[in-house]
Amino acid sequence: MLIRDLFNQKKRTLSFEVFPPVREGNLESLFATIAELKELNPDFISVTYGAGGGTRDKTIEIAARLKNEIRSEALAHLTCVASTRDDIARILEDMKAQNIENILALRGDPPRGEEKFVRPAGGFGFANELVEFIQAHNGFSIGVAGYPEGHPEAPSLDDDLKNLKRKVDAGADFIITQLFFHNEDFYRFRDRAMAMKIRVPIIPGIFPILNYKQILRITELCGAKIPEALGERLCRLKDKPGEVEKYGIEYAQQQAWDLIRNEVCGLHICTMNQSRAARKIVRELAL
């Protein structure tokens, strides 16, 4: 099913994000997690894409199994990194052949060891170019990324929203945001997007904090800010991993509940390939 059609049928969607495991032996462990996530009746599950195309084939393999064996709708991430137009065309044909209908189109981060993204020879330099190319290959529903606090490379949030508008104008059907920990950032982002006549659904991305060092590393990479009160509480708990996880899940639950009260069109929960946080959030909120 095309994800864009879901928004005509449901007031609010529920979805999860997983990533291809680096080690081959962990693939079946991932599918055990996916089986647990499926019990929560998600509308779709997204599968991320490794930098430099390192997990490209695994992304498609996992998305295809989700769609064809597990019978869950899949959203396959696709980036511009290290790919020519011909490479992307072949990937799209492979996805079509495996019944993958939904793509999250991203520029992608620079390959490991490189500081800046460089347009690949014969490839795309911006996500809107990738969206336009996918749009020409009929049959896909296309999502793009939004950044409530602005993309780290954008001079300002206004500049970043202009870029988001270009992606939507190129053919994107919906937006999934990067993680954030202060809901007011999302609401301001949503309001400003609407003011710029961005009219597609905007799904907030929720990241339950499960590990202190991990969240410091992730927020440093993506530019998301940890509110002062949250940071202080996590710092006090940092030597108690179980307490960090307990509080992190509670915080995500509070975020999700507030977002629902403010009429978001969906919740997209990053699982880090573990189901326990998603299960607690979904069951606590009776989603």
N, C-alpha and C positions, 0 to 999 in steps of 0.2 A: 504493500500500500504506500502511496506517496504521502510523505509527512504533511505536505501542504494541505491535503484533504482532511487530515485529522482535525484541523482547527475549525472546520465547518461542522464537525460532528460532536466536538467536546468543548466544554467550557475551559478545561484545564488538562494539560497532558502531564504525564509522569515518565521520566526517562533516566537512564543511567549511562555512565561512561566507563569503559574498560580500556585496557591497553594490551597490545601483544607482548607476552612475556619474552624476555631476552633469551632465556634458556628453553630449549626445545621440550625438555621434560616437564616444564611447568604448564604446558598447553592444556593438558587434561585437568589440571588443578583449576585453571581459569574456567573451563567449562563446567566444573562442579560449582564454582561460584555463580556462573551464569544461570545454572539450574535453580539455585536458591533465589537469585534475583527475579527469575521468571515467575516464581510464586507470588510476587508482589504485583503482577499484572502490569508491567510497564508498557507504554505505547511504542517505545523503541529503545534500542541500546546502541550507543555510538562506540566506534572502535577507532582509537587514535592511530597516528601514522608517525613512524620514527623519523628523526632528523636524517637527512641525506638519503631517505628511502630505505633505511636499514631494515625496517620491518614491513616494507610495502607489501610483499607477497603475503605475509602473515595477516596484515589488515584485511586483505581481500578474502583470505581463507577463513578467518574468523567470522567476518560479516556474512559470507556465503553459508557457513554452517548455521549461524543464527537464523538466517532467512529460510533455508531449505530443509534443515534437519530439526532445529528447535522450534521453528515456526514463530519466531519473534522478529519484529521489524528491525532492520539493521540500518544504521547511519554510518557509512564509511568515510573517514577523514581522507582528504586528498590535498597535497601541498604542491607548490611550485618547485620545491627544492630538488636540485640535481636532475631535472627532467626536461626534455625537449617537448615541443608540441607533439611530435610523433609518439614519444613515450606516453604522454597523457592520453592521446587518442587510443593507443593500444590498451591502456589501463581501463578506459571507459568501455571499450568493446568487451574486455574481460569481465567487467562488472555486469554489463548487460547480459552476457552469456550465463552468468551465475545468479541472475534475478535480483541483483542489487539495484534498488531504485532511488536511493537517497544518498546524497553526498554532502559532507561539510567541507566547503572549499576554503582553503587557507593559503596564505603566502608561505607560511612556515618559518621556523627559526633558522638562523645560519647554521650550517653544518658544524659539528663539534670542532673546536680549534680555530674557528673563524669568528671575527668580531662583528662583521656586517654582512647582511644578505647581499649577494651579487646575483643579478639576473643570469640564469644559466644560458649558455649559448643555444640559440634556437628555442628558448623557453619563455616563461612568463616572469615578470618582475613584480607584479601586483596581483592581489587576490581578485580584483574586479576583472582583470584580463582572463584569469582562470574561470571565473563564473561565466563570462561571456562565451568562452570556448565550450564549456560544458553545456550551456544553454542551447548551443547550436546542435548538440547531439541529443535530439529529442528523447524524452522519456524519463528524465531525472527530476526529482525535487531537490533543490539546492539550498543548503543553509550556509551561513557565514558567521564569523565571530564578531562579537561586540565587546567593548572594553569600558565598563562603567567609570573607571578612573582614568581612561585614556590609554592608548597604546604607548609603551615606553619610548618608542621612536618618534611619536607624534609631538610637534611643537606645543600643541594645546588640545584640550578636549574638543573645541570647535573644529580644529583641523582634522581630528580623528573622526568626528561625526560626518564631516564632508566626505571622507574616504568611505565610511560606512554607507552613505547615500549612494556613492558611485557603485558599490557592490550590489546594493538593492536595485538600482536602476539597470544594472547589467543583467539582472534576472534572478537574484536571490529571493527565495520564498519565505524564509524565516531567519531569525538571529538567535544564537545561543551565546550568552555572555561568559566572559572569563570570571573566575572566582572573585568574590568581594566579601568583606566582613562587616560592612556598614551599609545597611539597606538604603539609607538616604542617598548614597552614591548611585544605587540602581534607579531609584525613583527620579532623581535629577536627570540621569542619563536617558531614561524612558521619556520623560517630558520633553527634553531637548530634541530627542530623535523625532518625536511626534511633531514638534514645532518646525522641524526641517522636512516635514512631509514624508517621513519614513513610516510607511503604513503596514509593514509586515509584522507578524507576531514576534515579540522579543521574550525569549525564555531565559530566566535567570539561572546562572550556574552556581550550585551550592557545593562547597568543599568542606566536609566534616574533618576537623583536625584530629588526627589520630597519633601524631608523633611530633614532639617539639622541634627537634632539629630538622625534620622533613619540611615542616611548614615555613621555617625560617629560610630554608634553601629555595623552596618553591616561590615564595613571595619576592625574594631577591631576584629571581630569574624573570618573573612576569611583571614586576612593578606594582603588585597589589599591596595595599597598606594594611597593617594590623592596628586596629584602634588601640589607644593607650590602655584602656581598662582591660581589654582582652589580652594584650601583650603582658601586662603586669601580672595578671592571674596565671597565665601560662608559665611565666618565668618562675613564679612561686612554686608551681607544680612540676617543673621540668625534670626533677629527679624522681618523680613518681609516675612512670609511664601509664599505669592504669588510670590514675586520676586525670592525667592529660587527656586521655581518650574519652573518659566519662564526661568531662567538662566540654571537650570539643564536640561531642555528639549532642549534648544538651544545647550548646550554643547554636549549632546548625538547626536543631529543632525549633528554637526560638526564631531564628532567621526565617525558616520556612513558614512558620505559622504567621508571622507578620507579613510576609510576601503574599500569602493566600488571602489574608484580610484586605490586602491592597490590590486584589484582583489581577494577579499575574496570570498569564495564559498557560503557564506550565512550570514545572520544576525539573531541573536537570542535575542529577546528583553524581558527583565524581566519586567512584568507589575505591580507587586504587587497588582494584582486583580483589576486594574483600566485601562481603555482603553484610556484615554485622551492623555497620553504621546505617546503611540504607534500610535494613529491616527495622531497626529501632525507630528511625525517623518516620518511615511510612506508616508503621503500625501505631505509633504514638499519635500521629495526626489523622489516622483513619483515612488515608488517601486512597 
